[in-house]
Amino acid sequence: MKALFLGLGGVGQRHLRNLLQIMPDVELGAVRHSDRAFEIGYDLQPNHDVDIMEKYGIARLANMDEAIAWQPDFAIIASPTSAHMEQTSALVKASVPVFLEKPISADSEGLDELLALSEEKKVPVMVGYMFRFHPGVQRFMQLVAEQATGRPHTMHIQLNSYMPSWHSYEKYNEFYAGRKSLGGGAVLSEIHELDLLTAMLGAPEFVHSAGGKLSSLDLDVEDTACSLIQFDLDGRPFPVTMQMSFIQRPPTRSITLYGELGTINWEGMTSIVTINHVDNGKIQEDFSYFERNQMFIDELTHFINCLEHKTAPLSNIKSVMKGHRLALTIRELIDG
């Protein structure tokens, strides 16, 4: 099989190495517009002594036309967000299945057309929401669905990281997440929890958001967002509060459901799910054994299996659209 890569930065190279674990005999090609070809490890540290094009025998393709003429069996897109829509649309038109790193796009232009095109041509597009493949997250979502702490009434999400420390090999304000022109900003860069939220609760009824570029960093994107999001749950209002930023240290990542009989919490930094029940006490399930990279391997394995069996991927473009539209709404509210 032939796999086409669009974007070979940190996450693109992670997918490259994982794909070679899954399919050692896969033939590789990549569209390259620059000479930067050093290797970036799983720890996101660069090795300038290694040329990945030579090391992995990747065919260098000049542009999208040449890439499509190469006749790939599927493509992996890990380019800056601003390029996602154009690249994905071109590949779907050429009947090439796509594994697309989140988020789908930098704005709402072309979303409906891409969805319709994918369905019309029956070409799968899977969006890389790897947390859907984390057993701790899956367990949390199961407990929420079961209402394990009785009738739920609220949920709180907290998500903080420090974007300037993500990539040691480039300046933070040159990295796509810190540049508006490349589709950056905290909301789209840290969209995972919004995807999980809508996977659990569907589309929201209304959203209130505030935030913006609040740090002293040299950025032209929002770095902080606080939102009140109301859903309908069993015919009644269900409010969710969410605080997110990518300029905060130390990092935090958690989701807590509040119910009439206690709380359910997923702690992302420790991979522990905790149930505090008024009758049954405190129960903890530890998923720290699960290696982070396994999420990426599992999602890519799932994508390839779906191609082989002609089934819809778990995070297909239609199923993740509610979370993506919610993220765009939050950003629009912040931008005013």
N, C-alpha and C positions, 0 to 999 in steps of 0.2 A: 504493500500500500504506500501511497504518497501522502505526506503531511506537509502542508504549507504553513509557514509561520509569518505573521505580520507583527513585528515587535519582539525583540530579543533582549529586553532589559532584564531586571531582576526576576519578575514573575514569568516572563516569557522563557527564560533559561530554566527556571524551575519546571515549567511544563515540558520543556525539551528533554531534560534528564528523566523526568518521570515517564514520559512517553517511551523513551528508549528502554526503561525497565519493563514496561507493559508490552511493547512491540519492538524487540531488539533489531528486527530486520526492516523496520520502516525506512523508506527513502525520504530524505529531508530536503526542503527547499525554503528559502526565505527571501522576501523583498527587502533589499537593503538600500538605504539612501545616504548612509554615512559610512565612514571607515571604522567607526568604533565597534570593535569585535572582541574585546577582552572578556574573560569569563567572570561571571558573578556567582558566587557560591550560594548554597542554601542559607548561609548566615549573612548574605547580602554584602560580603566583603569581596572586593575586586582582585583579580589576578591578571595583571597586565602582561605577564609572560606567556599567556595562553590565548591563541586566536581560535574562537569557537567555531568559525567557519571551517577551518582546517581540521581541528580536533574531531568534530562530529561529521565531517564530510557533507556539509550543507551546500546545496546548489544556490548560487547567488543569482537572484532574479531582479531585473532592473525596475519593473513597475507592475501594476496590477494586470495589464494586458498580457505581459509575458508570464505572470504567475498563473493566470487562467489557462493560457495555452500549454503550460506545463502539465495540465490535467491532474490536479491534486484530488485525492479521494475525500479529504476534509481539510479544514483550515483551523488554525488556532490564532485568534486575534488577541494580542496583548500590547497594543499600541496605546498612545495617549487617547483619552476619552473623546476628544474632539474629532478623531478620525474614525471612530467606531461605526457610525451610521453609514458613511459613504463606503467603507470597506465591506461591511456586512451585506449591504444592499447589492453591491457588485457581485459578490460571491454567490448570494442566493439567486440572483438573476442567471448566473452561470450554473446553477444546480449543484453548488458545492456546499455540503453541510458545514456548519460553523460552530466551534466552541469559542464563545466570546467572553473575555474577561469583563467583569462588572465595571461600571454600569453600562447599560445599553447605549446611552447617548449623553451628550452634554446639554441637550434641550429637547423640547417636545416635537420639533420639526421632523416630519418623516416617520414618526413612530407608528401611526396607523397604517401607513403605506407599507412599512417593513413587515408588520404583522400579517397584513393581507397577502403580501407577496410570498411570505414563508408558507402560509396555509395554501395558497393557490398552487404553488409549485411543489408542495409537499416536501420542502427542504427543511430539515431540523436546524434550529438555532438554540443552543444551550448556553445559558448565561452562568458564569463561574461564581456562584454563591457557595463557596466550599463549606461554610458553617452548616449547611443543610446535611452535610455528611459527617458531622461531629456527633459521636454517640451521646455526649453530655447534653448537647442542644436537642437532639432527638428525644432524649428522655424527658427533658424539661417540657418540650412541646406536647409529649404524650400526657404528662401529669396535668398540664393546663387543659387539654382536651377532656380529660377524665374528671376535671374539677375536683382534684384530690384534696383540696382544702375547702370544700364546700362552695357555695355560691360566690363567684368572684365579683369584686366591685371596682378595683383599680389595678393598674400596672405601672411600674416605673422602670425606665431604662437609663442607664448611665454609661457613657462611652467617652473615654478620654485617652488620648495618646499624644506623642510629641513628634509631629511630622518631620522636623529638621533632622531627627536621628534615624529616619527610615532608611535613607540611602547615603552611605558614606562616600560613594563614588561620584556624586554630583551635588552642586549647591542647591539648597532647599528651594530657593526662588527660581531655579531653572528646571526643577523637577515638575512634572505635569500637575501634581496635586496642588502646587503652590501658584499655578498660573491660570488665570481666567481664560486665556486664549486656547489653552489645551484642555479645557473642561474640568479644571481642578476645583478645590474647595472642600471643606470638611464634610458637607452633607453628601455629596456624590462619592467622595473618596472613602467614607466610612458608612456606606449604605447598607451593610449587611443586616443590621438590626431592623431596619425598615423593611427589608425583604422578609425577615422572620416574623415581624409583627403582622404584616398583611397576609402571610401564609397561615397564621393562626386565626386572624380576625376578619380578613377580607378588606374591602375598601372602606376608608373612614367616612363619617358623615360630615365632619368639618375639622379644620386645622387652624390653630393660632400659633404663630412662631415669632420669635425675636432673636436678634443676634447680629452677626456681621463680622467685620474685621476688627477685633477688639484687642489684639495683642500689639506689641511693639515690633513684631517681625516685619520684614520687608516683603509683604505679600499684597496681591491685588484681588484676593478671594476671601470669602467668609471663613473664619477660623473657629467660630463658636455659634451654636444654635441651641435654643431652648424652645420646646414645643409642647403644646397641649393638643392632643389628638383624640377626638371622640369617635367611638365605634358603636355599632348596634350589636348587643349580645343578648340573644334570647328575647328580643323585643324591648330591651331597656338600654339606657345609655351606659356606656363603658368607657370612662376616660383613661387615657394613657399619658403620662408625663415623660418627656425625654430630654436629657441634657447631653450634648455632645460637643467635643472640640478636638482639634488636633494640635493644640499648643499647650497642653497640660502635662505636668509631671508630678508624681509618678503616674504611670498608666492605670486606668481602671476600666473594667468591662463587666457589666452585670445587668441581669433582668430579674425583677421581682414581681410576682403576682400576689396581690393581697385578696384573701377570701375570708368568708365569715368564720371559718374554722382554723385559719392560720395563713402561712405564707409558703410560696414555692420560689426558690432562688437558684439561678444559674450564675455562678461566679466564673467569668471567662478567664481570669488570670490564673486561677488554680484548677479549673475544670472540675469543680465540685458542684453537685446539685444538692440543695438542702430543702427538706420539708420540715417546717415547724407547725405541728398540729396540736391543737388544744387538748385533744384526748390521747393521741398516740405519741406525743413528745417530738423530739428532734431526731430526724433520720437523715444521714448524709450518704450520698453515693459518689465515690471518687473515680473520676475518669482521667486522672492525671497520667495514667499509663499510656494514654493515646497520644502518639507522636503527631505533632502538628502537620508534618508533610503528608501524613497518611490521608488527610482530608483531600489534598490535591490529587493524590494517586487515585483515591476512590472516585472522585468526581470525573476524572478523565477516563477511568475504566468504565464507569457508568455510561459516559458519552459514547465510547467505542462499542460497548455492548448494544446500546440503542441503535446505532447505525447497522450493526450486524443483524439485529432482530427486527429492524424497521419499527421500533416503538418510540413513543415520545419521551424525551428526557424529563427527569424530575423538575428541573428548573428551566423548562422550555420558555421561550420568549413570552408566550401568552400567560403562563402561570406566574411570571415575575413582574408583569406589567403594572399591577396595582402598587407594589412597593416602589417601582421606579417613578411612577407618576406622583406618588406621595413625596418622594425626595425632591422632585422638580417643584412641587407646590411649596414645600418648606423653603426652598432657596428663593423662589419668587417672592414669597412673603417677606423674607429677610431683606432682599434687594429693594423692596418697595416698588 
